[in-house]
Amino acid sequence: MKKQEEKGPRTPIYRNAGFELETSEKTASAFISETENEHVPDQYIYSRYRNPTVVSAETAVMKVEGSKWALLAESGMASIDIALSIFQEAGKTGKWLFSSEIYGGTLSFISSVLVNRRGLSVEFFSPDGLSFDYDRIEEHVKNLNPEILYFEAISNPLLIVADGKRLIKIAKKYGAKVIIDNTFATPALWKPLEDGADLVIHSATKYFGGHGNITAGVICGNDRSFMQKAIEYRKFTGHMLSPDDAYRLETQIASFHLRYRQQCINAGKISDLLTDSEKVASVYYPGLTTHATHQIAKSLFDNRGYGAMITFDLCGADEEEKRANRDRFIERVSAEIKLVPTLGDSHTILMPVEPVWGSKYHEPGMIRLSVGFEDTEKLLELISFGLK
């Protein structure tokens, strides 16, 4: 099958496992050109290699991200695997440096796969309290001379905003490639590729999909050689998104900016409500001037918003009372705000921090809110009711 022609506002769902090549000559040509790993092949061969519906959705991501290429995978973790694996070379891979404030699944992948199975040398840099010491990070990078620097724009669950531009400059000064998980900030707030990042990844399950009914991941970049390596790795490992999910994802990306803008507005108003409540000990939201990285967020995001995640800690005389207050809040809002282990959904959802993160964030009264785009006043009334 040749490159798809424009036949309407949406690319059809091509569920084909394989595509007709018609003649021996076309078959030979298709397999020869396939090795060039172009984003849009001259001939589609097999859906594990490339699929026109998936390519169409990738093009939609490229427009949102402002990237020269994007590759979809079946989950955010699959996109992380692809992004990191293309920089591995047997016997030659150097040291890699990661932020400690990254998704728990990524930390487990680093430990279980990169270190224990692949034998990579990995180190971490950590914040001092609720912010990073960039002079100390630069000294670490200088001494370690890592090949890769990896961080998240907004951390989970304390929402520490990294000075992404400064970290990219530090990495480039010492010759490191930069990979950024920008799931929380999204390209609506920051486009790291414009500031020199090498790869940006997203769990497209979250804000790109935005309705809690698709599992997907994406890698975005501008360097053609990285794209070709990523296409090859994805092909061999089978990290391909299904055409049905790609079709749905493309339709949902069309409303991304509208959805995320409202989610940020709602989050800002909820953070103010929580801050004013005597039942709340602490509120972690980059839009608040009291947040340790507010000024960094203000500069990096250039007043476009501060994200749609909020973490707050309920008051209590001791740990037992904090847990009781936490569970009471969860119960009181449960008719509308469900406890669901994900984020970025259309509806506001929550997670208690201690049962998920354990000893890393041992705060029994802490709750993470993923704010949806529901009616703002109704959300505020519901949160207020939960706090009574």
PAZA-768346 format. One record per residue: x, y, z of N, C-alpha, C in turn; residue in one letter. Coordinates in pm, whole numbers, plus 50000, padded with zeros to 5 digits. Example, Ala and Ser with C-alpha at 12.3 -4.5 7.8 and 13.67 -1.06 7.14 Angstrom:
<nodes>
513194943150780512304955050780513204967050780a;512854977550708513674989450714512905000350787s;
</nodes>
This chain:
<nodes>
500834988050000500005000050000500875012550000m;500565022149915501325034549908500885043950019k;501625055350028501255065450126499785068850110k;499095070150225497665072450218497355085950154q;496275086250078495815098550018494795105150111e;494705118350099493715125550178492315122550123e;491475116650205490135112950161489045119250248k;489425128250335488465134350423489155139850545g;488375144150645488975150250764489725140350853p;489485127450835490155117450919490675105950834r;491825101050873492355089150809491545076950854t;491155068050762490405056150802491225047350896p;490545038150963491225028451048491685016850960i;492985015750945493555004750868493934993550966y;493064983450974493314972451066494154961351002r;494604963550881495384953450811496624949550890n;496864936450899498154931950951499234934250847a;498914930650722499834932850611499114939950498g;499884946250408499294954150300499714948350164f;498804949050069499064943449936500194951049867e;501144943349811502274949249739502214946649589l;501314938049547500914935949407501914928249321e;503164932149316504134925349229505424922549303t;506244913849245507554910749304508444923049306s;508364930949198509184942949191508824952849302e;507514954849324507084963849429507444958449567k;507394945349581507774939149708509244941749738t;510084939649639511524941949658511784956649691a;511124965549619511304979849643510844983849782s;509714978049825509164981449956510104977250069a;510664965150059511534960250165512894967250164f;513344971250047514604978950042514414992650104i;513324999550068513085012950121512735012550270s;512205001450317511855000250459513065001950548e;514224997350501515444998250582515915012650601t;515365021950522515735036050536515015042650653e;513995035850706513275040450825512785054950813n;512095057850704511445070850692510175070950777e;509765082750818508565083450901507335078950825h;507205083450700506105078950614506725070850501v;506555057750500507195049350398506545051050261p;507285047850157506715048050023505645037250007d;505875025850071504905014850068504725009550210q;503475008050251503215001450379503284986350357y;503954979650451504204965350438503434957350542i;503654961150669503174953050781502964962650898y;501894960950972501524970951072502444971551192s;503264961451213504274962751317505384972251274r;505554973851143506564983251091506014997451094y;504974999651017504285012451012502855009950967r;501965018751012500555017450978500035031550946n;499275033250837498865046750798498005053850900p;497165046650974496355053051077497235057951191t;498235050051227499155054051333499995065951288v;500465065751166501265076851113500445089751113v;499165088851080498305100551080498195106451221s;498025097851322497955102551460499295108451504a;500395102651458501705108151490501875122151432e;501335124251314501395137451252500635147651335t;499505143451393498745152351481499555156051605a;500285146351661501145149151776502255158951737v;502825157051619503885166051572503425180551568m;502195182651526501665196251520501515202251659k;501085194151755500925199051892502285201551956v;503225192451934504535193351998505465202851924e;505195205451797506105213551717507375206151683g;507295192951670508465184651643508505180451497s;509675176151453509835171651315509395157151298k;509305149851408508785136151401508205132151537w;507335122351535506765116651656506465101951628a;506685093551726506425079251712505575074551829l;504445068451797503545063451900503895049151939l;503665046152065503865032652118502645029052202a;502595016652247501385011752313501235016352456e;502225022952513502115028252648503225038352671s;503075045952780504135055152815505435047952847g;505345036552914506555028952946507235023652819m;506445020052719507035015652592507795027052527a;507255039252537507945050652478509245053552553s;509245051552684510475053252762511515042852721i;511075030452705511985019952661512625023352527d;511815027752432512345031352300513335042852312i;512935053552382513765065452391515125062652454a;515145054152556516405051152624517215040652549l;516545031152488517255019952426518055023952302s;517615034352232518335037952109519705043752139i;519975047052265521295052352300522215041752361f;521745029252364522565018352418523345011552306q;524595008852335525435001852239526314992052317e;526274979552280526954969052356528424972452384a;528754972452512530134974652552530604988952544g;529754998152497530205011952477529345022352549k;528235018052609527345027552673527975032952800t;528035046152811528615052652928527615054253040g;527915063353131527055065553247525875074453211k;524755071553276523545079353256523125085653388w;522575097853381522185105253501520685108253495l;519985104353601518535106153609518185114653731f;517105122153719516525128453836515875117653922s;515965119154052515295109654142513795112154146s;513375124254104511965128054111511265125153978e;511175112353944510515108053822509515097053855i;508695093953758507635083953774508175070953833y;507425065253928507865053053994508085041553899g;507255040653794507445030153694508755031753620g;509155044253596510445046753531511585042853623t;511465045953751512505042053847512635026853853l;511515019853850511565005253852512164999853723s;511855006053611512445002053483513955003953484f;514395015053540515835017653550516515006653631i;515935003553746516524993553833516454979453775s;515254975453734515034961753690515624958753552s;515454968153459515854965553320517234971353288v;517374984553307518624990953266519824986053347l;519644985053478520764981253564520894966153577v;519824959353625519924945053655520004936253531n;519324939953423519314931553303520324935953198r;520484949053183521364953953077522714958753126r;522854959753257524154962853315524634977053296g;523724986653281524125000553262524555006853394l;525415016853382525865024453498524985036953510s;524265037853621523255048253639523475055453771v;523325068653768523345076553890522165086153890e;521885091954009520745100854024521155114154086f;520395124554055520515137054128519175139854193f;519205145554313517995147354393517815161954431s;516595165954461516365179754505516825181754648p;517065194154682517285197954821515955202954874d;515225194354943513885197954986512945197754867g;512385209454835511405210354727511925218154606l;513235218754591513825225254474515205219354448s;515725221954329517015216554291518115227054309f;519315222254344520515230654350521255228654217d;521135238354128521645236453992523165237253984y;523775244654076525245244654080525755230754119d;525075224554214525465211054255525225200954143r;524125202654070523855193753957524925195353851i;525305207653823526355209753721527675203353764e;527995204353890529215197953940529125182753924e;527945177253948527725162953931527895158953785h;527295166753696527425163853553528875165053507v;529545175153554530945177253518531815165353560k;531605160453681532415149453732532035135953671n;530735134053647530265121253595530445119953445l;530305131353375530345131553228529365121353168n;528075122653200527095112753154526795114253005p;526365103352945525925103852806524485108552796e;523685105852901522265109252903521925116753031i;521135127453018520525133953132519015133053113l;518315127653213516885124753202516155130853322y;515105138453294514305144053404512885146553358f;512015149653455510625153353428510465168253453e;509685174853368509475189253382508785192553513a;507775184553550507065186153677507065172653746i;507535172053868507685159253937506365154553995s;506355141954032505185135254085505555128654218n;504885131654327503635139154343503785153354397p;505025157854427505195170754493505255182454396l;505205179454265505075189654162506215199754164l;507425194454180508625202754173508895205754025i;508925218453990509195222353852510695223953833v;511235216553739512665217453709512925229553619a;514055235953641514465246553549515005239653424d;514075235853337514425227553222515435233953130g;515305246853106516245253753017517665253253073k;517785255153204519115254953266519705240853265r;518865230753292519365217053289519825213053148l;519095217353047519495214452909520845220952879i;521015233352921522295240352897523445233352968k;523205228853092524245221653166524615208853093i;523605201453051523865188752981524655190952853a;524235200852774524895203252647526335208352666k;526545215552773527895220552803528895209152818k;528405197852870529285186352894528995174752799y;528275177352692528115167452586527095156652610g;526145158752701525125148552729523885150752643a;523255139752605521945140452540520875142352647k;519795149152611518745152452708517425146052666v;516845138452758515525132452739514625137652849i;513455142752812512555148752910511185142152901i;510685137753015509305133153025508465145653056d;507675149752958506915162252970505425159752986n;505085148053042503675144053052502865154053132t;503355158553247502585167453334502465181553276f;503555186753221503535200453170502865201353035a;503065191352952502535190752815503105202152730t;503005201252598503475212152513502645224952526p;501515224252596500745236452619501495246052711a;502335240652800503105248952892504555250652847l;505145240152793506575240852755506865230952645w;507655235252548508105226652439509635225152449k;510115214952518511545213552544512415212752420p;511885207552309512695206552188513135220352139l;512325230552165512675244052124513865249352203e;514115243552320515225247852404516405238352399d;516395228952303517575220652281517515206552332g;516375202252388516255188252429516365179252307a;516885167152327517035157752216515775149652192d;515125145152300513895137552288512915141952397l;511655142152363510585144652460509625132952455v;509265127952571508325116852576507095120852656i;505985114452624504725116552695504045103152715h;503395101752829502385091452840501145097552775s;500885093752650499725099252578498415094352638a;498495084552726497355080052804496735091852878t;497585101352918497155112253005496495123552925k;497165134752908496475146452856496245146252706y;497065139252629496805138452485495505130752458f;495355119352524494095111952515493025118952596g;493315120752724492525129452809491185124452856g;490845111952827489535106952868489635093552942h;490825089252976490995077153054490615064452983g;490575064652848490155052652776491135048252667n;492335053552671493395049352578494685047852656i;495445037452629496795035952682497755037652566t;498635047752576499545050652464500715058952515a;501795058752438502955066952467503495072752338g;504315083152348504875089252226506255094852254v;507115093852155508445099852158508485110252048i;508965122252080509045133051982510485138051973c;510885142051853512215147451835512355154851704g;513555160251683513865167251559515005160751482n;515845153151552517005146851490516565134451411d;516845134451280516395123651193517055110351229r;518305110651270518995098151302518375091451425s;517925099351522517255093651638515925087351597f;515225094051506513965088651457514175075051390m;515185074151306515435061751234515785050351330q;516575053451432516895043251532515655039151610k;514805048951642513585046051718512605037751636a;512485040751507511615032851420512095018351415i;513385016551402513945003151395513714995451524e;513985002151639513814995451767512354991951790y;511465001351759510044998751777509584986851692r;510094986151570509734975251479510174961751535k;511374961051585511904948251633511314943851766f;510924953351850510374949851982508844949451981t;508234954251873506774953851862506054964451943g;506724975451973506114986152053505224995051966h;504284989251896503434996951805502034998751863m;501535011051857500155013751897499195007751795l;498055002751841497074997051749496435008051664s;496005004851542495355015051458494065020351518p;493315011951589492085016651652492375027051760d;493375024351843493735033951946494325046651884d;495085045051778495665056751710494565065651654a;493555059551595492445067151539491745075151649y;491445068551760490765075351869491645086251929r;492945083351941493865093151997493905105751911l;493925103951779493965115751691492725124351708e;491565118151723490345126051742490375133451875t;491005127551976491045133852108492105144752117q;493175143352041494205153752038493625166851985i;492605165951901491995178051844491465187451951a;491085182152066490555190552174491555192652287s;492785188452268493785188752375493935202552438f;494175212752356494435226152411493225231552488h;492035229352437490835233852507490685226852641l;490865213752640490715205952763491755210052868r;493005210452826494085212852922494015226952979y;493615236552896493485250252944492475250953058r;491325244253040490295244453144490745236853268q;491495226153248492005218553362492955227153445q;493785234953378494705243753451493935254553527c;492885260053464492055270153531491415264153656i;490825252253641490195245653755491185242853866n;492385238153827493405234953928493825247354005a;493965258453935494355270754004493325274954107g;492045274054074490985278154167490865268354284k;491065255354256491025245554364492195247554459i;493365250754404494545252954490494325264854583s;493655275254534493335286654620492375282554732d;491365274654697490405269954796491105261654903l;491955252554863492655244054958493585252155046l;494245262154990495155270655066494425278155176t;493195282255147492415290055244491745281355350d;491775268255334491085259455428491925256455551s;491305257555669491995254255794492175239355811e;491525231355725491655216755732492885211655656k;493535220555582494655216655496495955222455551v;496925213755573498215218055627499115223955519a;499155217455401500045221855294499405219255159s;499685228055063499235226254926500445227354835v;500605217354748501715217054653501145219454513y;501335231654465500875235354330501775246454278y;502405244754164503385254654116502815268454092p;501495269454077500875282454056500785290954181g;500995285054297500965292354423502315298854450l;502275311254495503535318154523504305311654638t;503595303754718504245296854829504995284254786t;504775279654663505475267654617506935270954591h;507825261954631509265264554624509755267254483a;509075261854382509535263954245508575272654164t;507805281154234506845289654163507525298854062h;508595305254102509275314754011509845307653890q;510375295553909510875287753796509725284353703i;508595279953762507425276553681506915288753605a;506885300053670506405312353607507275315953486k;508585314453502509495317553392509435307153281s;509475294253318509515283553219508225282753139l;507105284253208505795282753143505245295953090f;505895306753122505595319953064504115323453077d;503565321253197502175324653228501145317353142n;501525306053086500555298053009499725288953099r;500115287753224499425278953318500435272153407g;499925263953500500815257253595500485242453609y;499735237053517499425222853521498095220053588g;497705207453580496385203353629496485193253742a;497635192653808497835183753921498005191954049m;497405187254156497545193554287497775182454390i;498685184854481498865175854595498665184054722t;497915178654817497675185954942497725176355059f;498045181955175498225174055297497215178855401d;496375169755445495345173255543495925173855684l;495345182355764495815184155902495465171955989c;496105171356103495835160856200496835161556313g;496385158156433497265158956550498365148456546a;498075137056482499065126356470498785118656341d;499555108356315499415100856189498055094156178e;497575088956289496275082156287495165091756250e;495195103856306494155113656275494285118456130e;495505119956081495695124255942495125113855845k;495365101155874494805090655788493285090755793r;492755092855911491295093255925490715104955846a;491355116555853490895128255779491025126055628n;492115119655588492305116355447491205107255397r;490935096655471489925086955429488515092955433d;488305102055526486995108755534486795117555410r;487835124855371487725133255251487445124655128f;488175113655114487985104854998486555099454994i;486035095855109484675090555116483635101255082e;483845113355131482855123955111482755128354965r;483845127454891483805131954750483645120254654v;483555108054705483655096054621482545094554518s;481415101254539480335100154441480735106454308a;481605116554314482015123654192483505122354162e;484325121954265485775121154246486225107254288i;486585099154190486935085254216488425083654246k;488725073254323490115069554348490555060354234l;491335065954143491765058754023493275060754005v;494045050053985495515051153977496015055753840p;495595067553800496125073653678495905088653691t;496015095953581495815110453584495495115353444l;495115128053434494845134053304493475131053248g;492605125153328491275121453281490395133953266d;489275132253197488345143353180487705147153312s;487525137353401486955139753532488065140353637h;487835148153740488785148853850488845135453923t;490045130653946490265118154017491355120354121i;491505111054213492475113054320493205100154353l;494315101954425495065090654481495625094654616m;495505086154719496195088554844497685085654824p;498535094154872499965093054843500645081854920v;500405080955049501125071255131500925056755085e;499715052155054499565038155010500255034954878p;500515045154798501125043054667502645044654672v;503115055354735504545058254736505265053054860w;504515049254961505115043255080506105052255150g;507265046755181508245053955263508855065955192s;508785066455059509385077854989508665090755026k;507335090155037506565101755079505615097255190y;506165096055309505405090755422504595102055485h;503535106055415502655116455464501235110855464e;500755106055579499485098855584498265107155544p;498375120455550497225128655514497275134055373g;498235129655294498475135655163497635129055053m;497075137454966496235133054854496715140154727i;496785132854617497095138854487495815139754405r;495515151654357494345153954272494785155754127l;494155148354038494265150853894492985158053854s;493095170753823491925179153803491395177853660v;490095175953649489455174753519488935187953467g;488125187253363487585199753306486085200953328f;485625195853443484225197553480483895212253508e;482625214853532482185228153572482935232653697d;483555244253690484435248853798483705250353930t;482545256753930481835259354054481395246354121e;480975236654042480575223854100481775216754163k;482925217854099484135211954156484485218454289l;484415231554294484755238654417483785235054529l;482495233754496481505229654596481805215654648e;482205206754558482505193054598483725192254687l;484775199554651485985199754735485675205654872i;484895216254872484515222554999483745212855087s;482835205355028482075195355102483015184655158f;484015180555080484955170455126485775175155247g;485985188155257486815193555363486035196455493l;484715195955489483905199255606484105188955720k;
</nodes>
